[in-house]
Amino acid sequence: MSVTVKVRKTGNSMSVILPKEVLSRLNVKEGDELFMVETQDGYSVTRHDPKFAHTMEIAEQVFDRFKNAYRELAKK
């Protein structure tokens, strides 16, 4: 899907209004956060924070590696 949007001045900032079809596909509503990720071709808009997702993957690896130690600590 390709969508064209206009950049508009809003106070001292610039803004882009996303059409309701785009908001529906992203499954977002007013107040939700969107993340812009720089890609080779420009920017990608996404609902999830890729840096946070990567951090959680690393945390899961650490938790998995030391699960016995965490179990013992949880008993105390």
PQR file of N, CA, C, O and H, with PARSE charges and radii, in Angstrom:
ATOM      1  N   MET A   1       0.837  -1.166   0.000 -0.4000 1.5000
ATOM      2  CA  MET A   1       0.000   0.000   0.000 -0.0000 2.0000
ATOM      3  C   MET A   1       0.891   1.240   0.000  0.5500 1.7000
ATOM      4  O   MET A   1       1.858   1.304   0.759 -0.5500 1.4000
ATOM      5  N   SER A   2       0.589   2.191  -0.811 -0.4000 1.5000
ATOM      6  CA  SER A   2       1.327   3.441  -0.891 -0.0000 2.0000
ATOM      7  C   SER A   2       0.376   4.584  -0.581  0.5500 1.7000
ATOM      8  O   SER A   2      -0.715   4.661  -1.144 -0.5500 1.4000
ATOM      9  H   SER A   2      -0.196   2.140  -1.428  0.4000 1.0000
ATOM     10  N   VAL A   3       0.792   5.480   0.322 -0.4000 1.5000
ATOM     11  CA  VAL A   3      -0.058   6.594   0.743 -0.0000 2.0000
ATOM     12  C   VAL A   3       0.757   7.870   0.663  0.5500 1.7000
ATOM     13  O   VAL A   3       1.923   7.891   1.057 -0.5500 1.4000
ATOM     14  H   VAL A   3       1.678   5.418   0.781  0.4000 1.0000
ATOM     15  N   THR A   4       0.155   8.923   0.160 -0.4000 1.5000
ATOM     16  CA  THR A   4       0.798  10.228   0.126 -0.0000 2.0000
ATOM     17  C   THR A   4       0.180  11.100   1.199  0.5500 1.7000
ATOM     18  O   THR A   4      -1.043  11.201   1.297 -0.5500 1.4000
ATOM     19  H   THR A   4      -0.792   8.905  -0.159  0.4000 1.0000
ATOM     20  N   VAL A   5       1.027  11.734   2.011 -0.4000 1.5000
ATOM     21  CA  VAL A   5       0.558  12.650   3.053 -0.0000 2.0000
ATOM     22  C   VAL A   5       1.300  13.967   2.896  0.5500 1.7000
ATOM     23  O   VAL A   5       2.382  14.016   2.312 -0.5500 1.4000
ATOM     24  H   VAL A   5       2.020  11.652   1.932  0.4000 1.0000
ATOM     25  N   LYS A   6       0.715  15.023   3.415 -0.4000 1.5000
ATOM     26  CA  LYS A   6       1.345  16.339   3.343 -0.0000 2.0000
ATOM     27  C   LYS A   6       1.930  16.714   4.698  0.5500 1.7000
ATOM     28  O   LYS A   6       1.374  16.386   5.746 -0.5500 1.4000
ATOM     29  H   LYS A   6      -0.165  14.984   3.889  0.4000 1.0000
ATOM     30  N   VAL A   7       3.058  17.404   4.654 -0.4000 1.5000
ATOM     31  CA  VAL A   7       3.671  17.946   5.857 -0.0000 2.0000
ATOM     32  C   VAL A   7       3.071  19.332   6.057  0.5500 1.7000
ATOM     33  O   VAL A   7       3.046  20.153   5.140 -0.5500 1.4000
ATOM     34  H   VAL A   7       3.509  17.671   3.803  0.4000 1.0000
ATOM     35  N   ARG A   8       2.584  19.579   7.287 -0.4000 1.5000
ATOM     36  CA  ARG A   8       1.937  20.856   7.581 -0.0000 2.0000
ATOM     37  C   ARG A   8       2.550  21.484   8.816  0.5500 1.7000
ATOM     38  O   ARG A   8       3.075  20.790   9.686 -0.5500 1.4000
ATOM     39  H   ARG A   8       2.605  18.912   8.032  0.4000 1.0000
ATOM     40  N   LYS A   9       2.479  22.786   8.884 -0.4000 1.5000
ATOM     41  CA  LYS A   9       2.981  23.511  10.047 -0.0000 2.0000
ATOM     42  C   LYS A   9       1.918  23.461  11.142  0.5500 1.7000
ATOM     43  O   LYS A   9       0.751  23.778  10.912 -0.5500 1.4000
ATOM     44  H   LYS A   9       2.053  23.351   8.178  0.4000 1.0000
ATOM     45  N   THR A  10       2.348  23.056  12.340 -0.4000 1.5000
ATOM     46  CA  THR A  10       1.471  23.020  13.509 -0.0000 2.0000
ATOM     47  C   THR A  10       2.198  23.743  14.630  0.5500 1.7000
ATOM     48  O   THR A  10       3.076  23.165  15.272 -0.5500 1.4000
ATOM     49  H   THR A  10       3.296  22.798  12.527  0.4000 1.0000
ATOM     50  N   GLY A  11       1.845  24.996  14.872 -0.4000 1.5000
ATOM     51  CA  GLY A  11       2.578  25.806  15.846 -0.0000 2.0000
ATOM     52  C   GLY A  11       3.997  26.014  15.360  0.5500 1.7000
ATOM     53  O   GLY A  11       4.208  26.493  14.245 -0.5500 1.4000
ATOM     54  H   GLY A  11       1.132  25.464  14.350  0.4000 1.0000
ATOM     55  N   ASN A  12       4.982  25.655  16.191 -0.4000 1.5000
ATOM     56  CA  ASN A  12       6.386  25.768  15.804 -0.0000 2.0000
ATOM     57  C   ASN A  12       6.923  24.469  15.232  0.5500 1.7000
ATOM     58  O   ASN A  12       8.109  24.376  14.916 -0.5500 1.4000
ATOM     59  H   ASN A  12       4.810  25.266  17.097  0.4000 1.0000
ATOM     60  N   SER A  13       6.071  23.468  15.093 -0.4000 1.5000
ATOM     61  CA  SER A  13       6.487  22.150  14.617 -0.0000 2.0000
ATOM     62  C   SER A  13       5.894  21.866  13.249  0.5500 1.7000
ATOM     63  O   SER A  13       5.110  22.649  12.712 -0.5500 1.4000
ATOM     64  H   SER A  13       5.107  23.543  15.349  0.4000 1.0000
ATOM     65  N   MET A  14       6.283  20.742  12.710 -0.4000 1.5000
ATOM     66  CA  MET A  14       5.706  20.249  11.458 -0.0000 2.0000
ATOM     67  C   MET A  14       5.009  18.935  11.794  0.5500 1.7000
ATOM     68  O   MET A  14       5.457  18.198  12.672 -0.5500 1.4000
ATOM     69  H   MET A  14       6.919  20.107  13.146  0.4000 1.0000
ATOM     70  N   SER A  15       3.914  18.641  11.097 -0.4000 1.5000
ATOM     71  CA  SER A  15       3.176  17.415  11.386 -0.0000 2.0000
ATOM     72  C   SER A  15       2.706  16.752  10.099  0.5500 1.7000
ATOM     73  O   SER A  15       2.645  17.364   9.033 -0.5500 1.4000
ATOM     74  H   SER A  15       3.549  19.240  10.384  0.4000 1.0000
ATOM     75  N   VAL A  16       2.378  15.481  10.247 -0.4000 1.5000
ATOM     76  CA  VAL A  16       1.826  14.688   9.157 -0.0000 2.0000
ATOM     77  C   VAL A  16       0.561  14.045   9.691  0.5500 1.7000
ATOM     78  O   VAL A  16       0.575  13.462  10.775 -0.5500 1.4000
ATOM     79  H   VAL A  16       2.427  14.984  11.113  0.4000 1.0000
ATOM     80  N   ILE A  17      -0.513  14.140   8.962 -0.4000 1.5000
ATOM     81  CA  ILE A  17      -1.767  13.501   9.362 -0.0000 2.0000
ATOM     82  C   ILE A  17      -1.874  12.184   8.622  0.5500 1.7000
ATOM     83  O   ILE A  17      -1.822  12.145   7.392 -0.5500 1.4000
ATOM     84  H   ILE A  17      -0.525  14.614   8.082  0.4000 1.0000
ATOM     85  N   LEU A  18      -2.025  11.101   9.378 -0.4000 1.5000
ATOM     86  CA  LEU A  18      -2.142   9.774   8.777 -0.0000 2.0000
ATOM     87  C   LEU A  18      -3.608   9.463   8.503  0.5500 1.7000
ATOM     88  O   LEU A  18      -4.458   9.678   9.367 -0.5500 1.4000
ATOM     89  H   LEU A  18      -2.067  11.133  10.376  0.4000 1.0000
ATOM     90  N   PRO A  19      -3.911   8.963   7.315 -0.5600 1.5000
ATOM     91  CA  PRO A  19      -5.292   8.604   6.988  0.2800 2.0000
ATOM     92  C   PRO A  19      -5.790   7.463   7.880  0.5500 1.7000
ATOM     93  O   PRO A  19      -5.004   6.668   8.395 -0.5500 1.4000
ATOM     94  N   LYS A  20      -7.122   7.403   8.049 -0.4000 1.5000
ATOM     95  CA  LYS A  20      -7.683   6.384   8.941 -0.0000 2.0000
ATOM     96  C   LYS A  20      -7.368   4.973   8.474  0.5500 1.7000
ATOM     97  O   LYS A  20      -7.295   4.064   9.301 -0.5500 1.4000
ATOM     98  H   LYS A  20      -7.760   8.049   7.631  0.4000 1.0000
ATOM     99  N   GLU A  21      -7.178   4.759   7.169 -0.4000 1.5000
ATOM    100  CA  GLU A  21      -6.828   3.424   6.665 -0.0000 2.0000
ATOM    101  C   GLU A  21      -5.451   2.993   7.192  0.5500 1.7000
ATOM    102  O   GLU A  21      -5.245   1.832   7.545 -0.5500 1.4000
ATOM    103  H   GLU A  21      -7.237   5.497   6.498  0.4000 1.0000
ATOM    104  N   VAL A  22      -4.524   3.939   7.239 -0.4000 1.5000
ATOM    105  CA  VAL A  22      -3.180   3.653   7.747 -0.0000 2.0000
ATOM    106  C   VAL A  22      -3.247   3.373   9.240  0.5500 1.7000
ATOM    107  O   VAL A  22      -2.637   2.417   9.719 -0.5500 1.4000
ATOM    108  H   VAL A  22      -4.691   4.882   6.952  0.4000 1.0000
ATOM    109  N   LEU A  23      -3.980   4.196   9.980 -0.4000 1.5000
ATOM    110  CA  LEU A  23      -4.124   3.996  11.417 -0.0000 2.0000
ATOM    111  C   LEU A  23      -4.767   2.647  11.717  0.5500 1.7000
ATOM    112  O   LEU A  23      -4.398   1.972  12.678 -0.5500 1.4000
ATOM    113  H   LEU A  23      -4.476   4.972   9.591  0.4000 1.0000
ATOM    114  N   SER A  24      -5.721   2.267  10.893 -0.4000 1.5000
ATOM    115  CA  SER A  24      -6.389   0.975  11.075 -0.0000 2.0000
ATOM    116  C   SER A  24      -5.411  -0.179  10.849  0.5500 1.7000
ATOM    117  O   SER A  24      -5.385  -1.137  11.623 -0.5500 1.4000
ATOM    118  H   SER A  24      -6.021   2.816  10.113  0.4000 1.0000
ATOM    119  N   ARG A  25      -4.612  -0.084   9.791 -0.4000 1.5000
ATOM    120  CA  ARG A  25      -3.639  -1.155   9.510 -0.0000 2.0000
ATOM    121  C   ARG A  25      -2.567  -1.252  10.581  0.5500 1.7000
ATOM    122  O   ARG A  25      -2.080  -2.342  10.881 -0.5500 1.4000
ATOM    123  H   ARG A  25      -4.634   0.694   9.163  0.4000 1.0000
ATOM    124  N   LEU A  26      -2.197  -0.110  11.160 -0.4000 1.5000
ATOM    125  CA  LEU A  26      -1.215  -0.104  12.246 -0.0000 2.0000
ATOM    126  C   LEU A  26      -1.855  -0.487  13.582  0.5500 1.7000
ATOM    127  O   LEU A  26      -1.160  -0.770  14.558 -0.5500 1.4000
ATOM    128  H   LEU A  26      -2.592   0.776  10.916  0.4000 1.0000
ATOM    129  N   ASN A  27      -3.192  -0.492  13.609 -0.4000 1.5000
ATOM    130  CA  ASN A  27      -3.949  -0.806  14.822 -0.0000 2.0000
ATOM    131  C   ASN A  27      -3.588   0.162  15.949  0.5500 1.7000
ATOM    132  O   ASN A  27      -3.263  -0.257  17.060 -0.5500 1.4000
ATOM    133  H   ASN A  27      -3.756  -0.262  12.816  0.4000 1.0000
ATOM    134  N   VAL A  28      -3.648   1.459  15.649 -0.4000 1.5000
ATOM    135  CA  VAL A  28      -3.342   2.484  16.642 -0.0000 2.0000
ATOM    136  C   VAL A  28      -4.519   3.435  16.796  0.5500 1.7000
ATOM    137  O   VAL A  28      -5.364   3.578  15.912 -0.5500 1.4000
ATOM    138  H   VAL A  28      -3.911   1.799  14.746  0.4000 1.0000
ATOM    139  N   LYS A  29      -4.535   4.072  17.948 -0.4000 1.5000
ATOM    140  CA  LYS A  29      -5.572   5.060  18.226 -0.0000 2.0000
ATOM    141  C   LYS A  29      -4.910   6.287  18.859  0.5500 1.7000
ATOM    142  O   LYS A  29      -3.704   6.284  19.109 -0.5500 1.4000
ATOM    143  H   LYS A  29      -3.849   3.956  18.666  0.4000 1.0000
ATOM    144  N   GLU A  30      -5.678   7.305  19.111 -0.4000 1.5000
ATOM    145  CA  GLU A  30      -5.156   8.535  19.685 -0.0000 2.0000
ATOM    146  C   GLU A  30      -4.423   8.247  20.997  0.5500 1.7000
ATOM    147  O   GLU A  30      -4.935   7.538  21.863 -0.5500 1.4000
ATOM    148  H   GLU A  30      -6.657   7.308  18.908  0.4000 1.0000
ATOM    149  N   GLY A  31      -3.237   8.797  21.127 -0.4000 1.5000
ATOM    150  CA  GLY A  31      -2.446   8.623  22.338 -0.0000 2.0000
ATOM    151  C   GLY A  31      -1.409   7.511  22.234  0.5500 1.7000
ATOM    152  O   GLY A  31      -0.474   7.470  23.033 -0.5500 1.4000
ATOM    153  H   GLY A  31      -2.821   9.372  20.423  0.4000 1.0000
ATOM    154  N   ASP A  32      -1.557   6.607  21.264 -0.4000 1.5000
ATOM    155  CA  ASP A  32      -0.569   5.546  21.076 -0.0000 2.0000
ATOM    156  C   ASP A  32       0.721   6.133  20.529  0.5500 1.7000
ATOM    157  O   ASP A  32       0.714   7.185  19.891 -0.5500 1.4000
ATOM    158  H   ASP A  32      -2.317   6.640  20.615  0.4000 1.0000
ATOM    159  N   GLU A  33       1.832   5.444  20.785 -0.4000 1.5000
ATOM    160  CA  GLU A  33       3.118   5.881  20.262 -0.0000 2.0000
ATOM    161  C   GLU A  33       3.455   5.116  18.988  0.5500 1.7000
ATOM    162  O   GLU A  33       3.189   3.919  18.877 -0.5500 1.4000
ATOM    163  H   GLU A  33       1.838   4.589  21.304  0.4000 1.0000
ATOM    164  N   LEU A  34       4.034   5.814  18.046 -0.4000 1.5000
ATOM    165  CA  LEU A  34       4.573   5.201  16.836 -0.0000 2.0000
ATOM    166  C   LEU A  34       6.066   5.471  16.814  0.5500 1.7000
ATOM    167  O   LEU A  34       6.531   6.474  17.355 -0.5500 1.4000
ATOM    168  H   LEU A  34       4.250   6.786  18.136  0.4000 1.0000
ATOM    169  N   PHE A  35       6.806   4.586  16.194 -0.4000 1.5000
ATOM    170  CA  PHE A  35       8.258   4.719  16.122 -0.0000 2.0000
ATOM    171  C   PHE A  35       8.673   4.810  14.659  0.5500 1.7000
ATOM    172  O   PHE A  35       8.165   4.083  13.805 -0.5500 1.4000
ATOM    173  H   PHE A  35       6.428   3.771  15.755  0.4000 1.0000
ATOM    174  N   MET A  36       9.594   5.706  14.394 -0.4000 1.5000
ATOM    175  CA  MET A  36      10.146   5.845  13.055 -0.0000 2.0000
ATOM    176  C   MET A  36      11.548   5.273  13.073  0.5500 1.7000
ATOM    177  O   MET A  36      12.392   5.677  13.873 -0.5500 1.4000
ATOM    178  H   MET A  36      10.006   6.296  15.088  0.4000 1.0000
ATOM    179  N   VAL A  37      11.783   4.328  12.181 -0.4000 1.5000
ATOM    180  CA  VAL A  37      13.077   3.658  12.103 -0.0000 2.0000
ATOM    181  C   VAL A  37      13.708   4.002  10.767  0.5500 1.7000
ATOM    182  O   VAL A  37      13.096   3.820   9.715 -0.5500 1.4000
ATOM    183  H   VAL A  37      11.098   3.999  11.531  0.4000 1.0000
ATOM    184  N   GLU A  38      14.937   4.501  10.814 -0.4000 1.5000
ATOM    185  CA  GLU A  38      15.627   4.824   9.574 -0.0000 2.0000
ATOM    186  C   GLU A  38      16.042   3.528   8.879  0.5500 1.7000
ATOM    187  O   GLU A  38      16.649   2.650   9.492 -0.5500 1.4000
ATOM    188  H   GLU A  38      15.435   4.649  11.668  0.4000 1.0000
ATOM    189  N   THR A  39      15.710   3.422   7.608 -0.4000 1.5000
ATOM    190  CA  THR A  39      16.077   2.257   6.814 -0.0000 2.0000
ATOM    191  C   THR A  39      16.935   2.703   5.639  0.5500 1.7000
ATOM    192  O   THR A  39      17.186   3.892   5.445 -0.5500 1.4000
ATOM    193  H   THR A  39      15.217   4.136   7.110  0.4000 1.0000
ATOM    194  N   GLN A  40      17.365   1.747   4.882 -0.4000 1.5000
ATOM    195  CA  GLN A  40      18.182   2.033   3.702 -0.0000 2.0000
ATOM    196  C   GLN A  40      17.405   2.884   2.690  0.5500 1.7000
ATOM    197  O   GLN A  40      17.991   3.681   1.957 -0.5500 1.4000
ATOM    198  H   GLN A  40      17.161   0.781   5.040  0.4000 1.0000
ATOM    199  N   ASP A  41      16.084   2.704   2.661 -0.4000 1.5000
ATOM    200  CA  ASP A  41      15.246   3.400   1.679 -0.0000 2.0000
ATOM    201  C   ASP A  41      14.555   4.643   2.219  0.5500 1.7000
ATOM    202  O   ASP A  41      13.804   5.289   1.489 -0.5500 1.4000
ATOM    203  H   ASP A  41      15.608   2.056   3.257  0.4000 1.0000
ATOM    204  N   GLY A  42      14.789   4.991   3.471 -0.4000 1.5000
ATOM    205  CA  GLY A  42      14.122   6.146   4.070 -0.0000 2.0000
ATOM    206  C   GLY A  42      13.756   5.852   5.507  0.5500 1.7000
ATOM    207  O   GLY A  42      14.628   5.545   6.320 -0.5500 1.4000
ATOM    208  H   GLY A  42      15.399   4.467   4.064  0.4000 1.0000
ATOM    209  N   TYR A  43      12.472   5.943   5.831 -0.4000 1.5000
ATOM    210  CA  TYR A  43      11.994   5.669   7.182 -0.0000 2.0000
ATOM    211  C   TYR A  43      10.835   4.692   7.138  0.5500 1.7000
ATOM    212  O   TYR A  43      10.070   4.640   6.175 -0.5500 1.4000
ATOM    213  H   TYR A  43      11.764   6.193   5.171  0.4000 1.0000
ATOM    214  N   SER A  44      10.729   3.923   8.204 -0.4000 1.5000
ATOM    215  CA  SER A  44       9.620   2.995   8.379 -0.0000 2.0000
ATOM    216  C   SER A  44       8.880   3.400   9.648  0.5500 1.7000
ATOM    217  O   SER A  44       9.508   3.692  10.665 -0.5500 1.4000
ATOM    218  H   SER A  44      11.350   3.966   8.986  0.4000 1.0000
ATOM    219  N   VAL A  45       7.553   3.420   9.595 -0.4000 1.5000
ATOM    220  CA  VAL A  45       6.740   3.737  10.772 -0.0000 2.0000
ATOM    221  C   VAL A  45       6.205   2.433  11.323  0.5500 1.7000
ATOM    222  O   VAL A  45       5.639   1.624  10.587 -0.5500 1.4000
ATOM    223  H   VAL A  45       7.042   3.183   8.768  0.4000 1.0000
ATOM    224  N   THR A  46       6.385   2.227  12.630 -0.4000 1.5000
ATOM    225  CA  THR A  46       5.974   0.977  13.240 -0.0000 2.0000
ATOM    226  C   THR A  46       5.361   1.222  14.613  0.5500 1.7000
ATOM    227  O   THR A  46       5.604   2.260  15.230 -0.5500 1.4000
ATOM    228  H   THR A  46       6.845   2.884  13.228  0.4000 1.0000
ATOM    229  N   ARG A  47       4.565   0.266  15.091 -0.4000 1.5000
ATOM    230  CA  ARG A  47       3.949   0.363  16.415 -0.0000 2.0000
ATOM    231  C   ARG A  47       4.919   0.013  17.525  0.5500 1.7000
ATOM    232  O   ARG A  47       4.819   0.552  18.627 -0.5500 1.4000
ATOM    233  H   ARG A  47       4.367  -0.577  14.590  0.4000 1.0000
ATOM    234  N   HIS A  48       5.836  -0.865  17.257 -0.4000 1.5000
ATOM    235  CA  HIS A  48       6.730  -1.313  18.329 -0.0000 2.0000
ATOM    236  C   HIS A  48       8.094  -0.649  18.204  0.5500 1.7000
ATOM    237  O   HIS A  48       8.519  -0.239  17.123 -0.5500 1.4000
ATOM    238  H   HIS A  48       5.917  -1.303  16.362  0.4000 1.0000
ATOM    239  N   ASP A  49       8.754  -0.559  19.331 -0.4000 1.5000
ATOM    240  CA  ASP A  49      10.082   0.047  19.391 -0.0000 2.0000
ATOM    241  C   ASP A  49      11.121  -1.042  19.121  0.5500 1.7000
ATOM    242  O   ASP A  49      11.334  -1.893  19.985 -0.5500 1.4000
ATOM    243  H   ASP A  49       8.409  -0.893  20.209  0.4000 1.0000
ATOM    244  N   PRO A  50      11.769  -1.049  17.967 -0.5600 1.5000
ATOM    245  CA  PRO A  50      12.725  -2.103  17.642  0.2800 2.0000
ATOM    246  C   PRO A  50      13.897  -2.186  18.609  0.5500 1.7000
ATOM    247  O   PRO A  50      14.404  -3.279  18.861 -0.5500 1.4000
ATOM    248  N   LYS A  51      14.340  -1.054  19.158 -0.4000 1.5000
ATOM    249  CA  LYS A  51      15.443  -1.079  20.126 -0.0000 2.0000
ATOM    250  C   LYS A  51      14.999  -1.808  21.389  0.5500 1.7000
ATOM    251  O   LYS A  51      15.753  -2.606  21.946 -0.5500 1.4000
ATOM    252  H   LYS A  51      13.928  -0.166  18.953  0.4000 1.0000
ATOM    253  N   PHE A  52      13.768  -1.533  21.843 -0.4000 1.5000
ATOM    254  CA  PHE A  52      13.250  -2.211  23.030 -0.0000 2.0000
ATOM    255  C   PHE A  52      13.100  -3.703  22.765  0.5500 1.7000
ATOM    256  O   PHE A  52      13.438  -4.523  23.619 -0.5500 1.4000
ATOM    257  H   PHE A  52      13.156  -0.885  21.390  0.4000 1.0000
ATOM    258  N   ALA A  53      12.594  -4.059  21.590 -0.4000 1.5000
ATOM    259  CA  ALA A  53      12.438  -5.475  21.241 -0.0000 2.0000
ATOM    260  C   ALA A  53      13.792  -6.185  21.256  0.5500 1.7000
ATOM    261  O   ALA A  53      13.902  -7.308  21.746 -0.5500 1.4000
ATOM    262  H   ALA A  53      12.319  -3.393  20.897  0.4000 1.0000
ATOM    263  N   HIS A  54      14.811  -5.534  20.722 -0.4000 1.5000
ATOM    264  CA  HIS A  54      16.155  -6.118  20.714 -0.0000 2.0000
ATOM    265  C   HIS A  54      16.683  -6.277  22.140  0.5500 1.7000
ATOM    266  O   HIS A  54      17.273  -7.302  22.482 -0.5500 1.4000
ATOM    267  H   HIS A  54      14.722  -4.621  20.323  0.4000 1.0000
ATOM    268  N   THR A  55      16.466  -5.263  22.960 -0.4000 1.5000
ATOM    269  CA  THR A  55      16.897  -5.330  24.358 -0.0000 2.0000
ATOM    270  C   THR A  55      16.209  -6.484  25.075  0.5500 1.7000
ATOM    271  O   THR A  55      16.844  -7.192  25.856 -0.5500 1.4000
ATOM    272  H   THR A  55      15.986  -4.430  22.682  0.4000 1.0000
ATOM    273  N   MET A  56      14.923  -6.682  24.820 -0.4000 1.5000
ATOM    274  CA  MET A  56      14.191  -7.774  25.468 -0.0000 2.0000
ATOM    275  C   MET A  56      14.694  -9.138  24.988  0.5500 1.7000
ATOM    276  O   MET A  56      14.727 -10.089  25.769 -0.5500 1.4000
ATOM    277  H   MET A  56      14.407  -6.106  24.185  0.4000 1.0000
ATOM    278  N   GLU A  57      15.080  -9.246  23.730 -0.4000 1.5000
ATOM    279  CA  GLU A  57      15.657 -10.501  23.235 -0.0000 2.0000
ATOM    280  C   GLU A  57      16.935 -10.842  24.008  0.5500 1.7000
ATOM    281  O   GLU A  57      17.147 -11.990  24.399 -0.5500 1.4000
ATOM    282  H   GLU A  57      15.053  -8.474  23.095  0.4000 1.0000
ATOM    283  N   ILE A  58      17.776  -9.835  24.223 -0.4000 1.5000
ATOM    284  CA  ILE A  58      19.019 -10.047  24.969 -0.0000 2.0000
ATOM    285  C   ILE A  58      18.698 -10.417  26.415  0.5500 1.7000
ATOM    286  O   ILE A  58      19.328 -11.309  26.983 -0.5500 1.4000
ATOM    287  H   ILE A  58      17.603  -8.903  23.906  0.4000 1.0000
ATOM    288  N   ALA A  59      17.722  -9.736  27.012 -0.4000 1.5000
ATOM    289  CA  ALA A  59      17.344 -10.034  28.394 -0.0000 2.0000
ATOM    290  C   ALA A  59      16.849 -11.475  28.515  0.5500 1.7000
ATOM    291  O   ALA A  59      17.191 -12.168  29.473 -0.5500 1.4000
ATOM    292  H   ALA A  59      17.210  -9.011  26.551  0.4000 1.0000
ATOM    293  N   GLU A  60      16.053 -11.925  27.557 -0.4000 1.5000
ATOM    294  CA  GLU A  60      15.565 -13.304  27.585 -0.0000 2.0000
ATOM    295  C   GLU A  60      16.716 -14.301  27.511  0.5500 1.7000
ATOM    296  O   GLU A  60      16.679 -15.342  28.166 -0.5500 1.4000
ATOM    297  H   GLU A  60      15.775 -11.361  26.779  0.4000 1.0000
ATOM    298  N   GLN A  61      17.730 -13.990  26.723 -0.4000 1.5000
ATOM    299  CA  GLN A  61      18.897 -14.866  26.640 -0.0000 2.0000
ATOM    300  C   GLN A  61      19.623 -14.928  27.985  0.5500 1.7000
ATOM    301  O   GLN A  61      20.055 -15.998  28.414 -0.5500 1.4000
ATOM    302  H   GLN A  61      17.761 -13.144  26.191  0.4000 1.0000
ATOM    303  N   VAL A  62      19.752 -13.784  28.642 -0.4000 1.5000
ATOM    304  CA  VAL A  62      20.413 -13.740  29.949 -0.0000 2.0000
ATOM    305  C   VAL A  62      19.592 -14.514  30.975  0.5500 1.7000
ATOM    306  O   VAL A  62      20.135 -15.312  31.738 -0.5500 1.4000
ATOM    307  H   VAL A  62      19.401 -12.915  28.294  0.4000 1.0000
ATOM    308  N   PHE A  63      18.268 -14.271  30.990 -0.4000 1.5000
ATOM    309  CA  PHE A  63      17.407 -14.981  31.936 -0.0000 2.0000
ATOM    310  C   PHE A  63      17.473 -16.482  31.703  0.5500 1.7000
ATOM    311  O   PHE A  63      17.505 -17.264  32.653 -0.5500 1.4000
ATOM    312  H   PHE A  63      17.826 -13.623  30.370  0.4000 1.0000
ATOM    313  N   ASP A  64      17.491 -16.876  30.454 -0.4000 1.5000
ATOM    314  CA  ASP A  64      17.550 -18.300  30.131 -0.0000 2.0000
ATOM    315  C   ASP A  64      18.890 -18.903  30.579  0.5500 1.7000
ATOM    316  O   ASP A  64      18.938 -20.017  31.099 -0.5500 1.4000
ATOM    317  H   ASP A  64      17.465 -16.241  29.682  0.4000 1.0000
ATOM    318  N   ARG A  65      19.950 -18.162  30.372 -0.4000 1.5000
ATOM    319  CA  ARG A  65      21.283 -18.658  30.725 -0.0000 2.0000
ATOM    320  C   ARG A  65      21.451 -18.834  32.236  0.5500 1.7000
ATOM    321  O   ARG A  65      22.114 -19.768  32.687 -0.5500 1.4000
ATOM    322  H   ARG A  65      19.911 -17.257  29.950  0.4000 1.0000
ATOM    323  N   PHE A  66      20.848 -17.931  33.016 -0.4000 1.5000
ATOM    324  CA  PHE A  66      21.004 -17.952  34.466 -0.0000 2.0000
ATOM    325  C   PHE A  66      19.701 -18.309  35.186  0.5500 1.7000
ATOM    326  O   PHE A  66      19.480 -17.881  36.319 -0.5500 1.4000
ATOM    327  H   PHE A  66      20.310 -17.172  32.650  0.4000 1.0000
ATOM    328  N   LYS A  67      18.835 -19.095  34.526 -0.4000 1.5000
ATOM    329  CA  LYS A  67      17.521 -19.382  35.107 -0.0000 2.0000
ATOM    330  C   LYS A  67      17.615 -20.079  36.463  0.5500 1.7000
ATOM    331  O   LYS A  67      16.803 -19.806  37.347 -0.5500 1.4000
ATOM    332  H   LYS A  67      19.014 -19.442  33.605  0.4000 1.0000
ATOM    333  N   ASN A  68      18.579 -20.963  36.642 -0.4000 1.5000
ATOM    334  CA  ASN A  68      18.715 -21.644  37.932 -0.0000 2.0000
ATOM    335  C   ASN A  68      19.081 -20.659  39.040  0.5500 1.7000
ATOM    336  O   ASN A  68      18.566 -20.754  40.154 -0.5500 1.4000
ATOM    337  H   ASN A  68      19.239 -21.185  35.923  0.4000 1.0000
ATOM    338  N   ALA A  69      19.954 -19.735  38.740 -0.4000 1.5000
ATOM    339  CA  ALA A  69      20.338 -18.731  39.734 -0.0000 2.0000
ATOM    340  C   ALA A  69      19.136 -17.853  40.083  0.5500 1.7000
ATOM    341  O   ALA A  69      18.929 -17.529  41.252 -0.5500 1.4000
ATOM    342  H   ALA A  69      20.373 -19.658  37.835  0.4000 1.0000
ATOM    343  N   TYR A  70      18.351 -17.468  39.092 -0.4000 1.5000
ATOM    344  CA  TYR A  70      17.155 -16.657  39.352 -0.0000 2.0000
ATOM    345  C   TYR A  70      16.130 -17.422  40.178  0.5500 1.7000
ATOM    346  O   TYR A  70      15.466 -16.838  41.033 -0.5500 1.4000
ATOM    347  H   TYR A  70      18.519 -17.732  38.142  0.4000 1.0000
ATOM    348  N   ARG A  71      15.994 -18.724  39.932 -0.4000 1.5000
ATOM    349  CA  ARG A  71      15.084 -19.546  40.731 -0.0000 2.0000
ATOM    350  C   ARG A  71      15.506 -19.549  42.195  0.5500 1.7000
ATOM    351  O   ARG A  71      14.683 -19.391  43.096 -0.5500 1.4000
ATOM    352  H   ARG A  71      16.534 -19.199  39.238  0.4000 1.0000
ATOM    353  N   GLU A  72      16.808 -19.733  42.414 -0.4000 1.5000
ATOM    354  CA  GLU A  72      17.323 -19.750  43.792 -0.0000 2.0000
ATOM    355  C   GLU A  72      17.117 -18.396  44.483  0.5500 1.7000
ATOM    356  O   GLU A  72      16.748 -18.335  45.656 -0.5500 1.4000
ATOM    357  H   GLU A  72      17.477 -19.862  41.682  0.4000 1.0000
ATOM    358  N   LEU A  73      17.359 -17.324  43.741 -0.4000 1.5000
ATOM    359  CA  LEU A  73      17.161 -15.995  44.323 -0.0000 2.0000
ATOM    360  C   LEU A  73      15.698 -15.734  44.632  0.5500 1.7000
ATOM    361  O   LEU A  73      15.383 -15.056  45.610 -0.5500 1.4000
ATOM    362  H   LEU A  73      17.659 -17.374  42.788  0.4000 1.0000
ATOM    363  N   ALA A  74      14.802 -16.263  43.815 -0.4000 1.5000
ATOM    364  CA  ALA A  74      13.367 -16.054  44.023 -0.0000 2.0000
ATOM    365  C   ALA A  74      12.870 -16.758  45.279  0.5500 1.7000
ATOM    366  O   ALA A  74      11.860 -16.350  45.854 -0.5500 1.4000
ATOM    367  H   ALA A  74      15.057 -16.814  43.021  0.4000 1.0000
ATOM    368  N   LYS A  75      13.561 -17.807  45.714 -0.4000 1.5000
ATOM    369  CA  LYS A  75      13.149 -18.551  46.909 -0.0000 2.0000
ATOM    370  C   LYS A  75      13.420 -17.764  48.188  0.5500 1.7000
ATOM    371  O   LYS A  75      12.784 -18.001  49.215 -0.5500 1.4000
ATOM    372  H   LYS A  75      14.381 -18.138  45.247  0.4000 1.0000
ATOM    373  N   LYS A  76      14.355 -16.834  48.123 -0.4000 1.5000
ATOM    374  CA  LYS A  76      14.764 -16.101  49.330 -0.0000 2.0000
ATOM    375  C   LYS A  76      13.911 -14.910  49.592  0.5500 1.7000
ATOM    376  O   LYS A  76      14.132 -14.195  50.569 -0.5500 1.4000
ATOM    377  H   LYS A  76      14.871 -16.641  47.288  0.4000 1.0000
TER
END
